[in-house]
Amino acid sequence: MSHRTVELVDFATYLADPYGGGSGDSSARDTEHKERKARLAAFPNAVMLKLSYPELDFANRWCWQQFGPADGECLQSQSNYPACPIQGAHSHTGTWISYWLAKIDYDFGYNEWYFAANDDAARFLTFAPQINWGEKFGA
């Protein structure tokens, strides 16, 4: 049996969550909106999920396998399911990014994926029902 806690949500749901985006003051929320706007300028197709850390790692590995490396600083060495074989500090140029917004419970929170191509975001949405804790957790 696979563990699954994934829930498809939107940015408004995140902002309304008192443990998520609703926990900050107005200046923090303004900063968050500006940072998100900058991410959307480069990668305009967003998908947000509420999920566990293992599911995040499982989803990011799938994205690496489908779309290549994520853009920016590589965090794969910290992953339960690392897709990048390079150790040490490095970065990649890619067509998607994954951004952790807020932890709202033990190893659980909001993450948003941003894609340069609408088709990639659509493929990720099609894959989302298959996201689970993965083979390391008995999936």
NUDRENDO-601777 format. One record per atom (N, C-alpha, C, O): chain; x, y, z; residue number from 1. Coordinates in nm, 4 decimals. Each point is the difference from the previous one (the first is absolute). Layout:
BEGIN
TIKE  chain      east     north        up  resi
TIKE      A         X         Y         Z   NUM
...
//
This chain:
BEGIN
TIKE  chain      east     north        up  resi
TIKE      A    0.0841   -0.1191    0.0000     1
TIKE      A   -0.0841    0.1191    0.0000     1
TIKE      A    0.0880    0.1246    0.0000     1
TIKE      A    0.0994    0.0057    0.0723     1
TIKE      A   -0.1347    0.0921   -0.1513     2
TIKE      A    0.0781    0.1226   -0.0048     2
TIKE      A   -0.0654    0.1081    0.0855     2
TIKE      A   -0.1224    0.0108    0.0084     2
TIKE      A    0.2067    0.0669    0.0532     3
TIKE      A   -0.0479    0.1135    0.0785     3
TIKE      A   -0.0252    0.1161   -0.0955     3
TIKE      A    0.0779    0.0234   -0.0924     3
TIKE      A   -0.1864    0.0487    0.1151     4
TIKE      A   -0.0326    0.1117   -0.0876     4
TIKE      A   -0.0741    0.1063    0.0799     4
TIKE      A   -0.1044   -0.0263    0.0598     4
TIKE      A    0.1606    0.1468   -0.0600     5
TIKE      A   -0.0643    0.1115    0.0688     5
TIKE      A   -0.0149    0.1208   -0.0911     5
TIKE      A   -0.0374    0.1077    0.0464     5
TIKE      A    0.0657   -0.1232   -0.1739     6
TIKE      A   -0.0005    0.1095   -0.0970     6
TIKE      A   -0.1396    0.0599   -0.0167     6
TIKE      A   -0.1004   -0.0709   -0.0073     6
TIKE      A    0.0980    0.2033    0.0015     7
TIKE      A   -0.1245    0.0712   -0.0278     7
TIKE      A    0.0320    0.1149   -0.0950     7
TIKE      A    0.0878    0.0817    0.0275     7
TIKE      A   -0.1593   -0.0762   -0.1392     8
TIKE      A    0.0146    0.1104   -0.0942     8
TIKE      A   -0.0688    0.1222    0.0593     8
TIKE      A   -0.1172   -0.0059    0.0371     8
TIKE      A    0.1903    0.1165   -0.0283     9
TIKE      A   -0.0536    0.1244    0.0560     9
TIKE      A    0.0410    0.1165   -0.0906     9
TIKE      A    0.0737   -0.0182   -0.0969     9
TIKE      A   -0.1217    0.1354    0.1295    10
TIKE      A    0.0407    0.1185   -0.0745    10
TIKE      A    0.0629    0.1012    0.0962    10
TIKE      A    0.0000   -0.0201    0.1215    10
TIKE      A    0.0525    0.1271   -0.1764    11
TIKE      A    0.0706    0.0991    0.0802    11
TIKE      A   -0.0937    0.0666    0.1011    11
TIKE      A    0.0425    0.0330    0.1107    11
TIKE      A   -0.1693   -0.0128   -0.1474    12
TIKE      A   -0.0970    0.0597    0.0925    12
TIKE      A   -0.0213   -0.0893    0.1223    12
TIKE      A   -0.0133    0.0496    0.1118    12
TIKE      A    0.0102   -0.1810   -0.1331    13
TIKE      A   -0.0138   -0.0937    0.1116    13
TIKE      A    0.1201    0.0102    0.0926    13
TIKE      A   -0.0145    0.0014    0.1222    13
TIKE      A    0.1328    0.0056   -0.1811    14
TIKE      A    0.1224    0.0166    0.0788    14
TIKE      A   -0.0052    0.1289    0.0816    14
TIKE      A    0.0328   -0.0006    0.1187    14
TIKE      A   -0.0732    0.1101   -0.1807    15
TIKE      A   -0.0062    0.1284    0.0708    15
TIKE      A   -0.1035    0.0000    0.1114    15
TIKE      A    0.0170    0.0690    0.1005    15
TIKE      A   -0.1233   -0.1452   -0.1172    16
TIKE      A   -0.1050   -0.0060    0.1013    16
TIKE      A    0.0360   -0.0907    0.1177    16
TIKE      A   -0.0611    0.0100    0.1064    16
TIKE      A    0.1580   -0.0969   -0.1239    17
TIKE      A    0.0395   -0.0935    0.1056    17
TIKE      A    0.0727    0.0767    0.1106    17
TIKE      A    0.1021    0.0631   -0.0272    17
TIKE      A   -0.1517   -0.0667    0.1504    18
TIKE      A    0.0664    0.0746    0.1081    18
TIKE      A    0.1415   -0.0499    0.0297    18
TIKE      A    0.0796    0.0725    0.0597    18
TIKE      A   -0.0478   -0.1945   -0.1002    19
TIKE      A    0.1350   -0.0531    0.0199    19
TIKE      A    0.0862    0.0164   -0.1251    19
TIKE      A    0.1207   -0.0240    0.0038    19
TIKE      A   -0.1816    0.0639   -0.1122    20
TIKE      A    0.0714    0.0225   -0.1253    20
TIKE      A    0.0196    0.1478   -0.0239    20
TIKE      A    0.0586    0.0700    0.0827    20
TIKE      A   -0.1074   -0.0224   -0.1956    21
TIKE      A    0.0165    0.1401   -0.0362    21
TIKE      A   -0.0799    0.0954    0.0861    21
TIKE      A    0.0296    0.1195    0.0040    21
TIKE      A   -0.1310   -0.1704    0.0654    22
TIKE      A   -0.0804    0.0850    0.0862    22
TIKE      A    0.0633    0.0296    0.1336    22
TIKE      A   -0.0577    0.0717    0.0818    22
TIKE      A    0.1766   -0.1264   -0.0582    23
TIKE      A    0.0639    0.0195    0.1303    23
TIKE      A    0.0877    0.1242    0.0054    23
TIKE      A    0.0400    0.0420    0.1086    23
TIKE      A   -0.0095    0.0171   -0.2225    24
TIKE      A    0.0905    0.1144   -0.0027    24
TIKE      A   -0.0713    0.1328    0.0080    24
TIKE      A   -0.1209    0.0086   -0.0216    24
TIKE      A    0.1966    0.0950    0.0527    25
TIKE      A   -0.0572    0.1345   -0.0007    25
TIKE      A   -0.0119    0.0489   -0.1443    25
TIKE      A    0.0451   -0.0675   -0.0925    25
TIKE      A   -0.1047    0.1826    0.0735    26
TIKE      A   -0.0264    0.0477   -0.1352    26
TIKE      A    0.1281    0.0260   -0.0791    26
TIKE      A    0.0016   -0.0222   -0.1211    26
TIKE      A    0.1051    0.0681    0.1848    27
TIKE      A    0.1253    0.0232   -0.0735    27
TIKE      A    0.0617   -0.1323   -0.0443    27
TIKE      A    0.0572   -0.0087   -0.1086    27
TIKE      A   -0.0685   -0.0937    0.1919    28
TIKE      A    0.0504   -0.1329   -0.0387    28
TIKE      A   -0.0811   -0.0554   -0.1165    28
TIKE      A    0.0557   -0.0617   -0.0908    28
TIKE      A   -0.1858    0.0832    0.0931    29
TIKE      A   -0.0849   -0.0473   -0.1090    29
TIKE      A    0.0290    0.0770   -0.1285    29
TIKE      A   -0.0012   -0.0578   -0.1086    29
TIKE      A    0.0273    0.1884    0.1206    30
TIKE      A    0.0358    0.0796   -0.1178    30
TIKE      A    0.1292   -0.0522   -0.0621    30
TIKE      A    0.0107   -0.0120   -0.1220    30
TIKE      A    0.0874   -0.0188    0.2070    31
TIKE      A    0.1273   -0.0551   -0.0474    31
TIKE      A   -0.0235   -0.1335   -0.0689    31
TIKE      A    0.0567   -0.0269   -0.1060    31
TIKE      A   -0.1398   -0.0562    0.1661    32
TIKE      A   -0.0302   -0.1308   -0.0584    32
TIKE      A   -0.0654    0.0147   -0.1374    32
TIKE      A    0.0340   -0.0733   -0.0929    32
TIKE      A   -0.1272    0.1672    0.0795    33
TIKE      A   -0.0641    0.0241   -0.1297    33
TIKE      A    0.1025    0.0454   -0.1036    33
TIKE      A   -0.0034   -0.0461   -0.1141    33
TIKE      A    0.0939    0.1353    0.1517    34
TIKE      A    0.1020    0.0494   -0.0926    34
TIKE      A    0.0938   -0.1120   -0.0438    34
TIKE      A    0.0340   -0.0105   -0.1179    34
TIKE      A    0.0082   -0.0737    0.2134    35
TIKE      A    0.0896   -0.1112   -0.0334    35
TIKE      A   -0.0698   -0.1007   -0.0903    35
TIKE      A    0.0607   -0.0529   -0.0931    35
TIKE      A   -0.1869    0.0266    0.1202    36
TIKE      A   -0.0750   -0.0927   -0.0852    36
TIKE      A   -0.0171    0.0586   -0.1396    36
TIKE      A    0.0116   -0.0715   -0.0995    36
TIKE      A   -0.0389    0.2002    0.0921    37
TIKE      A   -0.0147    0.0654   -0.1299    37
TIKE      A    0.1291   -0.0131   -0.0821    37
TIKE      A   -0.0053   -0.0211   -0.1212    37
TIKE      A    0.1205    0.0336    0.1870    38
TIKE      A    0.1285   -0.0152   -0.0695    38
TIKE      A    0.0181   -0.1433   -0.0500    38
TIKE      A    0.0483   -0.0206   -0.1113    38
TIKE      A   -0.0865   -0.0785    0.1920    39
TIKE      A    0.0087   -0.1395   -0.0446    39
TIKE      A   -0.0914   -0.0238   -0.1191    39
TIKE      A    0.0375   -0.0676   -0.0959    39
TIKE      A   -0.1584    0.1238    0.1027    40
TIKE      A   -0.0961   -0.0171   -0.1093    40
TIKE      A    0.0439    0.0715   -0.1278    40
TIKE      A   -0.0369   -0.0416   -0.1098    40
TIKE      A    0.1145    0.1476    0.1231    41
TIKE      A    0.0499    0.0689   -0.1193    41
TIKE      A    0.0926   -0.0905   -0.0809    41
TIKE      A   -0.0015    0.0028   -0.1230    41
TIKE      A    0.0819   -0.0826    0.1925    42
TIKE      A    0.0935   -0.0904   -0.0681    42
TIKE      A   -0.0651   -0.1343   -0.0348    42
TIKE      A    0.0310   -0.0598   -0.1030    42
TIKE      A   -0.1207    0.0134    0.1889    43
TIKE      A   -0.0645   -0.1307   -0.0153    43
TIKE      A   -0.1503    0.0200    0.0250    43
TIKE      A   -0.0465   -0.0193    0.1123    43
TIKE      A   -0.0298    0.0579   -0.2160    44
TIKE      A   -0.1366    0.0498    0.0190    44
TIKE      A   -0.1091   -0.1031    0.0297    44
TIKE      A   -0.1154    0.0373    0.0213    44
TIKE      A    0.1495   -0.1646   -0.0196    45
TIKE      A   -0.1012   -0.1045    0.0195    45
TIKE      A    0.0216   -0.0669    0.1349    45
TIKE      A    0.0955   -0.0757    0.0176    45
TIKE      A   -0.1846    0.1039    0.0781    46
TIKE      A    0.0194   -0.0450    0.1383    46
TIKE      A   -0.1005   -0.1076    0.0404    46
TIKE      A   -0.1159    0.0005   -0.0416    46
TIKE      A    0.1653   -0.0934    0.1248    47
TIKE      A   -0.0833   -0.1025    0.0612    47
TIKE      A    0.0394   -0.0061    0.1470    47
TIKE      A    0.1175   -0.0168    0.0324    47
TIKE      A   -0.2161    0.0305    0.0572    48
TIKE      A    0.0285   -0.0052    0.1430    48
TIKE      A   -0.0629   -0.1247    0.0614    48
TIKE      A   -0.1139   -0.0361   -0.0295    48
TIKE      A    0.1922   -0.0282    0.1159    49
TIKE      A   -0.0472   -0.1158    0.0743    49
TIKE      A    0.0286    0.0192    0.1482    49
TIKE      A    0.0971    0.0650    0.0386    49
TIKE      A   -0.1833   -0.1226    0.0426    50
TIKE      A    0.0249   -0.0139    0.1432    50
TIKE      A    0.0405   -0.1463    0.0153    50
TIKE      A   -0.0759   -0.0893   -0.0378    50
TIKE      A    0.1958    0.0635    0.0933    51
TIKE      A    0.0524   -0.1360   -0.0002    51
TIKE      A    0.1106   -0.0175    0.1033    51
TIKE      A    0.0436    0.0962    0.0632    51
TIKE      A    0.0008   -0.2205   -0.0471    52
TIKE      A    0.1079   -0.0342    0.0928    52
TIKE      A    0.1353    0.0126   -0.0693    52
TIKE      A    0.0081    0.0028   -0.1228    52
TIKE      A    0.0978    0.0046    0.2029    53
TIKE      A    0.1353    0.0066   -0.0562    53
TIKE      A    0.0312   -0.1184   -0.0918    53
TIKE      A    0.0540    0.0211   -0.1086    53
TIKE      A   -0.0863   -0.1471    0.1488    54
TIKE      A    0.0286   -0.1106   -0.0927    54
TIKE      A   -0.0731    0.0140   -0.1332    54
TIKE      A    0.0549   -0.0337   -0.1049    54
TIKE      A   -0.1784    0.0832    0.1087    55
TIKE      A   -0.0744    0.0208   -0.1248    55
TIKE      A    0.0640    0.1105   -0.0834    55
TIKE      A    0.0047   -0.0095   -0.1226    55
TIKE      A    0.0439    0.1128    0.1878    56
TIKE      A    0.0710    0.1072   -0.0698    56
TIKE      A    0.1208   -0.0559   -0.0733    56
TIKE      A    0.0205    0.0288   -0.1179    56
TIKE      A    0.0593   -0.1086    0.1874    57
TIKE      A    0.1181   -0.0601   -0.0614    57
TIKE      A   -0.0378   -0.0939   -0.1144    57
TIKE      A    0.0660   -0.0012   -0.1040    57
TIKE      A   -0.1713   -0.0768    0.1228    58
TIKE      A   -0.0488   -0.0922   -0.1026    58
TIKE      A   -0.0422    0.0784   -0.1246    58
TIKE      A    0.0337   -0.0384   -0.1120    58
TIKE      A   -0.1079    0.1487    0.1317    59
TIKE      A   -0.0460    0.0824   -0.1115    59
TIKE      A    0.1164    0.0690   -0.0709    59
TIKE      A    0.0022    0.0079   -0.1228    59
TIKE      A    0.0938    0.0416    0.1993    60
TIKE      A    0.1149    0.0664   -0.0618    60
TIKE      A    0.0837   -0.0978   -0.0812    60
TIKE      A    0.0504    0.0355   -0.1066    60
TIKE      A   -0.0351   -0.1583    0.1554    61
TIKE      A    0.0729   -0.1007   -0.0784    61
TIKE      A   -0.0707   -0.0244   -0.1324    61
TIKE      A    0.0642   -0.0081   -0.1047    61
TIKE      A   -0.1962   -0.0035    0.1092    62
TIKE      A   -0.0762   -0.0199   -0.1231    62
TIKE      A    0.0228    0.1162   -0.0954    62
TIKE      A    0.0207   -0.0218   -0.1194    62
TIKE      A   -0.0240    0.1442    0.1694    63
TIKE      A    0.0230    0.1174   -0.0856    63
TIKE      A    0.1385   -0.0058   -0.0641    63
TIKE      A    0.0148    0.0288   -0.1187    63
TIKE      A    0.0865   -0.0659    0.1967    64
TIKE      A    0.1357   -0.0138   -0.0558    64
TIKE      A    0.0010   -0.1021   -0.1123    64
TIKE      A    0.0613    0.0225   -0.1043    64
TIKE      A   -0.1290   -0.1349    0.1253    65
TIKE      A   -0.0022   -0.1057   -0.1004    65
TIKE      A   -0.0752    0.0428   -0.1261    65
TIKE      A    0.0342   -0.0434   -0.1100    65
TIKE      A   -0.1356    0.1275    0.1249    66
TIKE      A   -0.0822    0.0431   -0.1135    66
TIKE      A    0.0530    0.1242   -0.0703    66
TIKE      A   -0.0027    0.0079   -0.1228    66
TIKE      A    0.0514    0.0900    0.2008    67
TIKE      A    0.0310    0.1318   -0.0548    67
TIKE      A    0.1466    0.0402    0.0134    67
TIKE      A    0.0392    0.1076   -0.0452    67
TIKE      A    0.0415   -0.1929    0.1066    68
TIKE      A    0.1393    0.0349    0.0242    68
TIKE      A    0.0156    0.0724    0.1334    68
TIKE      A   -0.0953    0.0085    0.0775    68
TIKE      A    0.2142    0.0434   -0.0505    69
TIKE      A    0.0262    0.0630    0.1297    69
TIKE      A   -0.0880    0.1222    0.0258    69
TIKE      A   -0.0421    0.0699   -0.0922    69
TIKE      A    0.0163   -0.0471    0.2196    70
TIKE      A   -0.0686    0.1225    0.0412    70
TIKE      A    0.0951    0.1177   -0.0169    70
TIKE      A    0.1218   -0.0160    0.0088    70
TIKE      A   -0.1764    0.1316   -0.0327    71
TIKE      A    0.0802    0.1206   -0.0159    71
TIKE      A    0.0454    0.0504    0.1372    71
TIKE      A   -0.0775    0.0010    0.0957    71
TIKE      A    0.2037    0.0406   -0.0878    72
TIKE      A    0.0499    0.0620    0.1229    72
TIKE      A    0.0852   -0.0925    0.0846    72
TIKE      A    0.0511   -0.1015   -0.0473    72
TIKE      A   -0.0369    0.1389    0.1738    73
TIKE      A    0.0814   -0.0765    0.0945    73
TIKE      A   -0.0535   -0.1424    0.0110    73
TIKE      A   -0.1203   -0.0206    0.0161    73
TIKE      A    0.2095   -0.0771   -0.0247    74
TIKE      A   -0.0399   -0.1401    0.0064    74
TIKE      A   -0.0085   -0.0447    0.1457    74
TIKE      A    0.0971    0.0089    0.0751    74
TIKE      A   -0.2146   -0.0567   -0.0371    75
TIKE      A   -0.0236   -0.0476    0.1366    75
TIKE      A   -0.0177   -0.1514    0.0049    75
TIKE      A   -0.0478   -0.0535    0.1000    75
TIKE      A    0.0855   -0.0153   -0.2063    76
TIKE      A   -0.0240   -0.1432   -0.0095    76
TIKE      A    0.0765   -0.0829    0.1029    76
TIKE      A   -0.0450   -0.1089    0.0358    76
TIKE      A    0.1580    0.1568    0.0121    77
TIKE      A    0.0761   -0.0771    0.0985    77
TIKE      A   -0.0775   -0.0159    0.1305    77
TIKE      A    0.0329   -0.0874    0.0802    77
TIKE      A   -0.1351    0.1701   -0.0573    78
TIKE      A   -0.0819   -0.0071    0.1211    78
TIKE      A   -0.1256   -0.0851   -0.0199    78
TIKE      A   -0.0791   -0.0161    0.0929    78
TIKE      A    0.0606   -0.0375   -0.2118    79
TIKE      A   -0.1233   -0.0683   -0.0363    79
TIKE      A   -0.0024   -0.1462    0.0430    79
TIKE      A    0.1033   -0.0668    0.0037    79
TIKE      A   -0.2240    0.0181    0.0289    80
TIKE      A   -0.0205   -0.1433    0.0208    80
TIKE      A    0.0166   -0.0760   -0.1314    80
TIKE      A    0.0364   -0.1176   -0.0004    80
TIKE      A   -0.0634    0.1856   -0.1108    81
TIKE      A    0.0063   -0.0599   -0.1325    81
TIKE      A    0.0844    0.0881   -0.0918    81
TIKE      A   -0.0531    0.0623   -0.0919    81
TIKE      A    0.1847   -0.0568    0.1160    82
TIKE      A    0.0846    0.0910   -0.0784    82
TIKE      A    0.0059   -0.0392   -0.1479    82
TIKE      A    0.0151   -0.1171   -0.0350    82
TIKE      A   -0.0273    0.2180   -0.0493    83
TIKE      A    0.0073   -0.0214   -0.1438    83
TIKE      A    0.1333    0.0464   -0.0574    83
TIKE      A    0.0370   -0.0397   -0.1105    83
TIKE      A    0.0352    0.1230    0.1841    84
TIKE      A    0.1262    0.0555   -0.0488    84
TIKE      A    0.1173   -0.0728    0.0657    84
TIKE      A    0.0045   -0.0100    0.1226    84
TIKE      A    0.0897   -0.0407   -0.2011    85
TIKE      A    0.1142   -0.0719    0.0563    85
TIKE      A    0.1123    0.0911    0.0518    85
TIKE      A    0.0930   -0.0478    0.0648    85
TIKE      A   -0.1010    0.1766   -0.0926    86
TIKE      A    0.1066    0.0933    0.0387    86
TIKE      A   -0.0139    0.0364    0.1478    86
TIKE      A   -0.1072    0.0416    0.0442    86
TIKE      A    0.2139   -0.0570    0.0309    87
TIKE      A    0.0009    0.0379    0.1411    87
TIKE      A    0.0620    0.1384    0.0145    87
TIKE      A    0.0709    0.0462   -0.0894    87
TIKE      A   -0.0971    0.0189    0.2000    88
TIKE      A    0.0559    0.1321    0.0248    88
TIKE      A   -0.0842    0.1091   -0.0625    88
TIKE      A   -0.0917   -0.0271   -0.0775    88
TIKE      A    0.1235    0.1496    0.1115    89
TIKE      A   -0.0756    0.1151   -0.0477    89
TIKE      A    0.0147    0.0161   -0.1516    89
TIKE      A    0.1112    0.0035   -0.0526    89
TIKE      A   -0.2229    0.0059   -0.0152    90
TIKE      A   -0.0024    0.0246   -0.1439    90
TIKE      A   -0.1408    0.0421   -0.0396    90
TIKE      A   -0.0921   -0.0034    0.0816    90
TIKE      A    0.0763    0.0427   -0.2059    91
TIKE      A   -0.1318    0.0387   -0.0494    91
TIKE      A   -0.0184   -0.0513   -0.1420    91
TIKE      A    0.0939   -0.0487   -0.0629    91
TIKE      A   -0.2159    0.0604    0.0143    92
TIKE      A   -0.0359   -0.0455   -0.1343    92
TIKE      A   -0.0832    0.1069   -0.0691    92
TIKE      A   -0.0552    0.0892    0.0646    92
TIKE      A    0.0470   -0.0992   -0.1942    93
TIKE      A   -0.0921    0.0800   -0.0790    93
TIKE      A   -0.1078   -0.0949   -0.0494    93
TIKE      A    0.0296   -0.1011   -0.0637    93
TIKE      A   -0.1540    0.1339    0.0931    94
TIKE      A   -0.1088   -0.0887   -0.0378    94
TIKE      A   -0.1248    0.0758   -0.0379    94
TIKE      A   -0.0008    0.1229   -0.0057    94
TIKE      A   -0.1056   -0.1985   -0.0205    95
TIKE      A   -0.1263    0.0586   -0.0463    95
TIKE      A   -0.1093   -0.0049    0.1063    95
TIKE      A   -0.1169    0.0249   -0.0294    95
TIKE      A    0.1552   -0.0571    0.1530    96
TIKE      A   -0.0973   -0.0073    0.1091    96
TIKE      A    0.0719    0.0263    0.1318    96
TIKE      A    0.1223   -0.0114    0.0091    96
TIKE      A   -0.2001    0.0468    0.0928    97
TIKE      A    0.0530    0.0147    0.1359    97
TIKE      A   -0.1033   -0.0528    0.0985    97
TIKE      A   -0.1189   -0.0096   -0.0303    97
TIKE      A    0.1675   -0.0239    0.1480    98
TIKE      A   -0.0835   -0.0435    0.1103    98
TIKE      A    0.0287    0.0941    0.1158    98
TIKE      A    0.1161    0.0245    0.0329    98
TIKE      A   -0.2216    0.0288    0.0295    99
TIKE      A    0.0198    0.0982    0.1066    99
TIKE      A   -0.0844   -0.0368    0.1215    99
TIKE      A   -0.1227   -0.0051   -0.0072    99
TIKE      A    0.1913   -0.0206    0.1197   100
TIKE      A   -0.0670   -0.0323    0.1258   100
TIKE      A   -0.0490    0.1294    0.0623   100
TIKE      A    0.0800    0.0892    0.0284   100
TIKE      A   -0.2105   -0.0778   -0.0067   101
TIKE      A   -0.0592    0.1220    0.0534   101
TIKE      A   -0.0055    0.0012    0.1523   101
TIKE      A    0.0433    0.0966    0.0627   101
TIKE      A   -0.0962   -0.2034   -0.0026   102
TIKE      A   -0.0158    0.0007    0.1452   102
TIKE      A   -0.0197   -0.1400    0.0542   102
TIKE      A   -0.0690   -0.0826   -0.0597   102
TIKE      A    0.1301    0.0577    0.1728   103
TIKE      A   -0.0232   -0.1228    0.0749   103
TIKE      A   -0.1152    0.0289    0.0961   103
TIKE      A    0.0046    0.0972    0.0753   103
TIKE      A   -0.1085   -0.1821   -0.0781   104
TIKE      A   -0.1168    0.0248    0.0842   104
TIKE      A   -0.0225   -0.1105    0.1029   104
TIKE      A   -0.0866    0.0116    0.0868   104
TIKE      A    0.1635   -0.1166   -0.0970   105
TIKE      A   -0.0078   -0.1110    0.0941   105
TIKE      A    0.1313   -0.0759   -0.0110   105
TIKE      A    0.0849    0.0362   -0.0815   105
TIKE      A   -0.0664   -0.1398    0.1610   106
TIKE      A    0.1232   -0.0765   -0.0034   106
TIKE      A    0.0216   -0.0573   -0.1397   106
TIKE      A   -0.0789   -0.0827   -0.0459   106
TIKE      A    0.1861    0.1264   -0.0226   107
TIKE      A    0.0349   -0.0471   -0.1350   107
TIKE      A   -0.1149    0.0113   -0.0995   107
TIKE      A   -0.0184   -0.0885   -0.0835   107
TIKE      A   -0.0578    0.1952    0.0915   108
TIKE      A   -0.1172    0.0183   -0.0847   108
TIKE      A   -0.0200    0.1487   -0.0254   108
TIKE      A    0.0192    0.0819    0.0899   108
TIKE      A   -0.0580   -0.0468   -0.2126   109
TIKE      A   -0.0250    0.1410   -0.0283   109
TIKE      A   -0.0368    0.0244   -0.1447   109
TIKE      A   -0.0485   -0.0887   -0.0702   109
TIKE      A    0.0730    0.2127    0.0271   110
TIKE      A   -0.0357    0.0451   -0.1338   110
TIKE      A    0.1241    0.0113   -0.0879   110
TIKE      A    0.1028    0.0528    0.0421   110
TIKE      A   -0.1140   -0.1030   -0.1643   111
TIKE      A    0.1057    0.0150   -0.0998   111
TIKE      A   -0.0654    0.0379   -0.1323   111
TIKE      A   -0.1088   -0.0468   -0.0335   111
TIKE      A    0.1784    0.1332   -0.0408   112
TIKE      A   -0.0512    0.0384   -0.1314   112
TIKE      A    0.1060   -0.0319   -0.1040   112
TIKE      A    0.1181    0.0294    0.0185   112
TIKE      A   -0.1620   -0.0902   -0.1285   113
TIKE      A    0.0860   -0.0269   -0.1144   113
TIKE      A   -0.0334    0.1013   -0.1069   113
TIKE      A   -0.1164    0.0338   -0.0212   113
TIKE      A    0.2190    0.0143   -0.0458   114
TIKE      A   -0.0159    0.0984   -0.1064   114
TIKE      A    0.0667   -0.0571   -0.1250   114
TIKE      A    0.1113   -0.0522    0.0060   114
TIKE      A   -0.1803    0.0628   -0.1182   115
TIKE      A    0.0482   -0.0555   -0.1257   115
TIKE      A    0.0027    0.1082   -0.1070   115
TIKE      A   -0.0897    0.0842   -0.0063   115
TIKE      A    0.1926   -0.0866   -0.0776   116
TIKE      A    0.0078    0.0929   -0.1123   116
TIKE      A   -0.1076   -0.0327   -0.1033   116
TIKE      A   -0.0584    0.0902   -0.0600   116
TIKE      A    0.0325   -0.2189    0.0397   117
TIKE      A   -0.0956   -0.0442   -0.1023   117
TIKE      A   -0.1319   -0.0447    0.0626   117
TIKE      A   -0.0017   -0.0737    0.0986   117
TIKE      A   -0.1067    0.1188   -0.1565   118
TIKE      A   -0.1324   -0.0399    0.0463   118
TIKE      A   -0.0187   -0.1516   -0.0102   118
TIKE      A   -0.0619   -0.0608    0.0873   118
TIKE      A    0.1148    0.0000   -0.1933   119
TIKE      A   -0.0119   -0.1455   -0.0165   119
TIKE      A    0.0673   -0.0756    0.1145   119
TIKE      A   -0.0493   -0.1046    0.0420   119
TIKE      A    0.1609    0.1560    0.0086   120
TIKE      A    0.0684   -0.0652    0.1127   120
TIKE      A   -0.0849    0.0087    0.1260   120
TIKE      A   -0.0093   -0.0970    0.0752   120
TIKE      A   -0.0524    0.2117   -0.0515   121
TIKE      A   -0.0887    0.0146    0.1157   121
TIKE      A   -0.1189   -0.0958   -0.0116   121
TIKE      A   -0.0420   -0.0597    0.0990   121
TIKE      A   -0.0110    0.0458   -0.2187   122
TIKE      A   -0.1125   -0.0913   -0.0231   122
TIKE      A    0.0416   -0.1453    0.0254   122
TIKE      A   -0.0761   -0.0767    0.0590   122
TIKE      A    0.1958    0.0389   -0.1030   123
TIKE      A    0.0506   -0.1358    0.0255   123
TIKE      A    0.0178   -0.0232    0.1491   123
TIKE      A   -0.0305   -0.1082    0.0503   123
TIKE      A    0.0801    0.2104    0.0213   124
TIKE      A    0.0163   -0.0127    0.1446   124
TIKE      A   -0.1363   -0.0180    0.0685   124
TIKE      A   -0.0136   -0.0827    0.0902   124
TIKE      A   -0.0852    0.1586   -0.1321   125
TIKE      A   -0.1345   -0.0150    0.0561   125
TIKE      A   -0.0562   -0.1397   -0.0248   125
TIKE      A   -0.0679   -0.0560    0.0861   125
TIKE      A    0.0959    0.0001   -0.2028   126
TIKE      A   -0.0433   -0.1362   -0.0308   126
TIKE      A    0.0703   -0.1008    0.0904   126
TIKE      A   -0.0588   -0.1004    0.0403   126
TIKE      A    0.1854    0.1282   -0.0090   127
TIKE      A    0.0787   -0.0881    0.0870   127
TIKE      A   -0.0380    0.0140    0.1477   127
TIKE      A    0.0169   -0.0953    0.0761   127
TIKE      A   -0.0670    0.2099   -0.0339   128
TIKE      A   -0.0229    0.0291    0.1425   128
TIKE      A   -0.0770   -0.1093    0.0754   128
TIKE      A    0.0354   -0.0274    0.1147   128
TIKE      A   -0.1371   -0.0360   -0.1708   129
TIKE      A   -0.0690   -0.1056    0.0749   129
TIKE      A    0.0885   -0.1223    0.0316   129
TIKE      A   -0.0356   -0.0816    0.0849   129
TIKE      A    0.1488    0.0694   -0.1521   130
TIKE      A    0.0905   -0.1123    0.0244   130
TIKE      A    0.1074    0.0317    0.1051   130
TIKE      A    0.0735   -0.0892    0.0422   130
TIKE      A   -0.0645    0.2138   -0.0009   131
TIKE      A    0.1019    0.0387    0.0984   131
TIKE      A   -0.0309   -0.0675    0.1325   131
TIKE      A   -0.1127    0.0051    0.0494   131
TIKE      A    0.2147   -0.0683    0.0073   132
TIKE      A   -0.0140   -0.0642    0.1301   132
TIKE      A    0.1346    0.0068    0.0725   132
TIKE      A    0.0914    0.0688   -0.0455   132
TIKE      A   -0.0791   -0.1392    0.1570   133
TIKE      A    0.1228    0.0059    0.0793   133
TIKE      A    0.1149   -0.0781   -0.0635   133
TIKE      A    0.1146    0.0130    0.0429   133
TIKE      A   -0.1438   -0.0928   -0.1432   134
TIKE      A    0.1033   -0.0684   -0.0745   134
TIKE      A    0.0478   -0.1301    0.0623   134
TIKE      A   -0.0448   -0.0413    0.1069   134
TIKE      A    0.1377   -0.0214   -0.1781   135
TIKE      A    0.0471   -0.1334    0.0360   135
TIKE      A    0.0732   -0.0072    0.1337   135
TIKE      A   -0.0006   -0.1057    0.0631   135
TIKE      A    0.0623    0.2115   -0.0184   136
TIKE      A    0.0713   -0.0026    0.1287   136
TIKE      A   -0.0960   -0.0094    0.1176   136
TIKE      A    0.0411   -0.0335    0.1111   136
TIKE      A   -0.1679    0.0625   -0.1344   137
TIKE      A   -0.0993   -0.0016    0.1070   137
TIKE      A   -0.1074   -0.1051   -0.0237   137
TIKE      A   -0.1113    0.0108    0.0514   137
TIKE      A    0.1454   -0.1123   -0.1295   138
TIKE      A   -0.0898   -0.1127   -0.0200   138
TIKE      A   -0.1044    0.0187   -0.1086   138
TIKE      A   -0.1017   -0.0693   -0.0014   138
TIKE      A    0.1266    0.1631   -0.0899   139
TIKE      A   -0.0973    0.0206   -0.1090   139
TIKE      A    0.0093   -0.1112   -0.1022   139
TIKE      A   -0.0738    0.0003   -0.0985   139
//
